[in-house]
């Protein structure tokens, strides 16, 4: 009876939950890899995760912009050498769940502007 009530209210819908969860994590500048991992830990099926991640991150520019925003917030108050910047930027973005392709793009963009 309780399960039916929750289902009717849409509170047991993994698709809706996943969409809402991703939106909440985007505000914390989390990348798709970490969000995928967190949803898997919560028991959401891989099919639903792939679908929702695909919807949210279908615009690859969004992930790139998030990575750039994160680096602007987190990195780096100190003046770093290009090598140190790249090392710290890679580690920071990888921990936050961004793909290697996006990380390389952001780091290479910084190197081109130096």
C-alpha positions as CSV (number, residue, x, y, z in Angstrom):
1,X,0.0,0.0,0.0
2,X,2.8,2.5,0.9
3,X,4.8,1.5,-2.2
4,X,1.7,2.1,-4.4
5,X,1.2,5.5,-2.8
6,X,4.8,6.5,-3.4
7,X,4.7,5.2,-7.0
8,X,1.6,7.2,-7.7
9,X,3.2,10.3,-6.4
10,X,6.2,9.7,-8.6
11,X,8.6,9.3,-5.7
12,X,9.9,5.9,-6.8
13,X,10.6,6.9,-10.4
14,X,14.3,6.4,-11.1
15,X,14.2,8.6,-14.2
16,X,12.8,11.6,-12.4
17,X,15.1,11.1,-9.4
18,X,18.1,10.9,-11.7
19,X,17.3,14.1,-13.5
20,X,16.7,15.9,-10.2
21,X,19.9,14.5,-8.7
22,X,22.0,15.5,-11.7
23,X,20.6,19.1,-11.6
24,X,21.6,19.3,-7.9
25,X,25.1,18.1,-8.6
26,X,25.6,20.5,-11.5
27,X,25.4,23.3,-9.1
28,X,28.4,21.8,-7.3
29,X,30.3,21.6,-10.6
30,X,30.5,17.8,-10.6
31,X,31.4,16.1,-13.9
32,X,29.5,13.3,-15.6
33,X,31.8,10.6,-14.4
34,X,31.4,11.3,-10.7
35,X,27.6,11.8,-11.1
36,X,27.4,8.5,-12.9
37,X,29.3,6.8,-10.1
38,X,27.1,8.4,-7.4
39,X,23.9,7.3,-9.2
40,X,25.2,3.7,-9.5
41,X,25.8,3.7,-5.8
42,X,22.2,4.8,-5.2
43,X,21.0,1.7,-7.2
44,X,19.9,3.4,-10.4
45,X,20.1,1.2,-13.4
46,X,22.9,1.8,-15.9
47,X,20.4,2.3,-18.7
48,X,18.7,5.1,-16.9
49,X,22.0,6.7,-15.9
50,X,23.2,6.6,-19.5
51,X,20.0,8.1,-20.8
52,X,19.9,11.0,-18.3
53,X,23.6,11.7,-18.5
54,X,23.2,11.8,-22.3
55,X,20.3,14.3,-22.0
56,X,22.1,16.6,-19.6
57,X,25.6,16.5,-21.2
58,X,24.5,16.1,-24.8
59,X,26.0,19.6,-25.4
60,X,29.7,18.9,-24.9
61,X,30.2,22.6,-24.5
62,X,28.4,22.5,-21.2
63,X,30.9,20.0,-19.7
64,X,33.7,22.1,-21.0
65,X,32.3,25.3,-19.5
66,X,31.7,23.6,-16.2
67,X,35.3,22.5,-16.1
68,X,36.6,26.0,-16.9
69,X,34.3,27.5,-14.2
70,X,35.6,25.0,-11.7
71,X,39.2,25.9,-12.4
72,X,38.5,29.6,-12.2
73,X,36.9,29.0,-8.8
74,X,39.4,26.6,-7.4
75,X,42.7,27.4,-9.2
76,X,44.8,29.1,-8.5
77,X,45.4,32.2,-6.5
78,X,49.1,31.7,-6.7
79,X,51.1,32.3,-9.8
80,X,52.0,28.9,-11.0
81,X,54.3,27.7,-13.7
82,X,52.5,26.2,-16.7
83,X,53.7,22.7,-15.6
84,X,52.3,23.1,-12.1
85,X,49.0,24.6,-13.4
86,X,48.5,21.7,-15.7
87,X,49.3,19.1,-13.0
88,X,47.0,20.7,-10.4
89,X,44.2,21.4,-13.0
90,X,44.3,17.8,-14.2
91,X,44.1,16.4,-10.7
92,X,41.3,18.7,-9.7
93,X,39.2,18.1,-12.7
94,X,39.7,14.3,-12.6
95,X,38.6,14.2,-8.9
96,X,35.4,16.1,-9.9
97,X,34.5,13.6,-12.6
98,X,35.4,15.2,-15.8
99,X,36.5,13.2,-18.9
100,X,40.1,13.1,-20.0
101,X,39.1,14.8,-23.3
102,X,37.5,17.7,-21.5
103,X,40.4,18.0,-19.2
104,X,42.9,18.1,-22.0
105,X,40.9,20.7,-23.9
106,X,40.7,23.0,-20.8
107,X,44.4,22.5,-20.0
108,X,45.5,23.0,-23.7
109,X,43.3,26.1,-23.8
110,X,45.2,27.6,-20.8
111,X,48.5,26.7,-22.4
112,X,47.6,28.5,-25.6
113,X,46.8,31.7,-23.6
114,X,50.0,31.7,-21.6
